[in-house]
Amino acid sequence: MRKKRQGQTSTSLTHQPANIQLANKRYLILTYNAEFDRIYYPLSLPYCGKPDPVVLMQQIRQLKAENRLLKSRVIISFYFVFVL
């Protein structure tokens, strides 16, 4: 986002930057949509080194299992609200 704002072209984006610390910056951009507004909240993330594919796949499996569990809780609580 910073490079785009400064007007650099896409060809200059492929070159290695002088400051390696700036190149490793990562952001999670949280977007809030209201009726007539859209607000972006860039949240900086710490650099944790190169990702290990095995660890990432394990984390994805864990998050999917957690997601299934939470969805089942929502369905069960939704069922009890309307049955009782």
N, C-alpha and C positions, 0 to 999 in steps of 0.2 A: 504494500500500500504506500509506503514511504517513497519508494522509487517511482511509482506511478504518479504520485502527487508532485514529485520534483521534475516530471516531464522526461524521464529517461526512456529510451526506446527499448523494445524487446531484445534487440541485438546486444545492447549494452548490459542487459540483465544476465546474460549467459557468462560474462567474464567473472573471474574470481575477485571478490571484493578485497580491498586492502586490509580491512579489519575483519578477521575471521569470527570474532565474537558477534558482530552485527549480522553476519551471514547465518548464524545458528539461532537467531531469534525466531520464536514460534509464537503464534497468537491463536487463541480461540475467540472467534467473533460471535458474540451473542447478539441476536437480532430480536428486537421487541417491535411487534407490529400492533399498532392501535388502529382506530378507524381511519384517521387521516394522517397518521405519523408512522415513520419507520426510523427507529433509533438503533444504532450499532454501538455495542460495547466491546471493544477489543481487550481481551484479558491476556496478559503476557504469561507464557508458559516457560518453565525452566528447561534448559537443554539437558537431556539425559543421555547423550551419546548416541551412537548408531543403534537403531533398533535391532533386536534379536528376533528373527521370524518365529522361532519356537516359543519364546516368551509371549510374543504378540498373539499367536494362535491360541495359546493357553488362556490368555486374558480374554480373548473374544469368546471362547467357549464358556468361561465363567460368567461373563456378562450376559450371554444368551440364556444361560440357565437361570440367572437372577431375574432376567426379564420375564421368562416363562412363569417363575414363581410369583412375581408381582402381578402379572396379568391374571393368574388364577385367583389370587387374593381379591382382586377387584371384582372379578366375576362372582365369586362366592359372596362378598359383601353386598354386591348389587342384588343378588338373588334374595338374600335375607331381608333386605330393605323392602322389597316388593312383596315378598311372601308373608312377612309378619305384618 
